[in-house]
Every structure is written in structure tokens, then in C-alpha cells.
């Protein structure tokens, strides 16, 4: 039983340590692979749609603007609020 407890504690430390160390992803500079890897509920197809929208309309001014991308709703934005950064070129 002691081994199971230690293993569980080790797994939890790795899991929460990784989550706490994650840096926000800049939706104005990240490529589709980085977006898909960093944002929950965003796979490769939605990540490509984010990049395509950014290329067509310019940089995002806020995280909420992601809802203009087909397939990205307010729930995805809220779920990822702490993982989203809006930097580089946010003003148009």
C-alpha cells in the first residue's frame, strides 16, 4: 500500500507541477501546433482556423475575439482564459 501511495503522490506532483509551470500561449504569434498543444478543446483543425482568421483579419485584440473563429465558442475561451495571452501586434 505504501508503494501505491508514493506512486500516486508522484503522479499528482508531476501533473500539477506541469500545469502550474505552463506559460500562456500568445494567440497572435503561436503557430497551429502550439495552439493545439496549449489550449484545451482546440485540436489541429481549430488551431489552423485560428491562424487563418488571424492572417485574414489581423492580430487579435482580446481573447474574446477568438469567438469570431468558426468552432471557437465562449466556453473554449473561458476554459482557457489563463492559458491565453494577447501580445504582439494586438493593436490595429
C-alpha positions as CSV (number, residue, x, y, z in Angstrom):
1,X,0.0,0.0,0.0
2,X,2.8,2.4,0.7
3,X,4.2,2.0,-2.8
4,X,0.8,2.8,-4.3
5,X,0.5,5.9,-2.1
6,X,4.0,7.1,-3.2
7,X,3.3,6.4,-6.8
8,X,0.0,8.3,-6.6
9,X,1.8,11.3,-4.9
10,X,4.5,11.2,-7.6
11,X,1.9,11.3,-10.4
12,X,0.0,14.1,-8.8
13,X,3.1,16.1,-8.3
14,X,4.1,15.7,-12.0
15,X,0.6,16.6,-13.1
16,X,0.1,19.7,-11.1
17,X,3.7,20.8,-11.4
18,X,3.3,20.7,-15.2
19,X,0.0,22.6,-15.1
20,X,1.4,25.3,-12.8
21,X,4.5,25.7,-14.9
22,X,2.6,26.2,-18.2
23,X,3.1,29.5,-19.9
24,X,0.2,31.3,-21.7
25,X,0.3,31.0,-25.4
26,X,0.2,34.2,-27.5
27,X,-2.6,33.8,-29.9
28,X,-1.1,36.5,-32.2
29,X,2.2,34.7,-32.7
30,X,1.7,31.0,-32.0
31,X,1.6,28.5,-34.9
32,X,-1.2,25.9,-35.1
33,X,0.8,23.2,-33.4
34,X,1.5,25.4,-30.3
35,X,-2.2,26.5,-30.2
36,X,-3.4,22.9,-30.4
37,X,-0.9,21.8,-27.7
38,X,-1.6,24.7,-25.3
39,X,-5.4,25.2,-25.5
40,X,-8.0,22.7,-24.1
41,X,-10.7,21.9,-26.6
42,X,-8.6,23.1,-29.5
43,X,-7.3,20.5,-31.9
44,X,-5.3,20.9,-35.0
45,X,-8.3,21.9,-37.2
46,X,-9.4,24.6,-34.8
47,X,-5.9,25.8,-34.3
48,X,-5.5,26.1,-38.1
49,X,-8.7,28.1,-38.2
50,X,-7.4,30.5,-35.5
51,X,-4.2,31.1,-37.6
52,X,-6.2,31.5,-40.8
53,X,-8.5,34.1,-39.1
54,X,-5.5,36.0,-37.7
55,X,-3.9,36.1,-41.1
56,X,-7.1,37.3,-42.8
57,X,-8.2,39.8,-40.1
58,X,-5.0,40.9,-38.4
59,X,-4.0,40.3,-34.8
60,X,-6.5,39.5,-32.0
61,X,-7.2,42.4,-29.7
62,X,-8.6,40.2,-26.9
63,X,-9.1,36.6,-26.0
64,X,-12.9,37.1,-26.6
65,X,-12.2,37.8,-30.2
66,X,-11.4,34.1,-30.6
67,X,-15.2,33.6,-30.7
68,X,-15.2,35.1,-34.2
69,X,-13.3,32.0,-35.3
70,X,-15.6,29.2,-36.6
71,X,-15.7,26.4,-34.0
72,X,-14.4,28.5,-31.1
73,X,-17.1,29.5,-28.6
74,X,-17.2,31.3,-25.4
75,X,-16.8,28.1,-23.4
76,X,-13.5,27.3,-25.0
77,X,-12.3,30.9,-24.3
78,X,-13.3,30.7,-20.7
79,X,-11.9,27.2,-20.2
80,X,-8.5,28.6,-21.5
81,X,-8.6,32.1,-20.0
82,X,-5.4,31.6,-18.0
83,X,-3.6,29.9,-21.0
84,X,-4.3,32.7,-23.5
85,X,-2.0,35.7,-24.0
86,X,-2.7,38.6,-26.4
87,X,0.6,40.2,-27.2
88,X,2.5,41.1,-30.3
89,X,0.5,43.4,-32.6
90,X,-2.7,43.4,-30.5
91,X,-3.5,47.0,-31.6
92,X,-4.7,47.6,-35.1
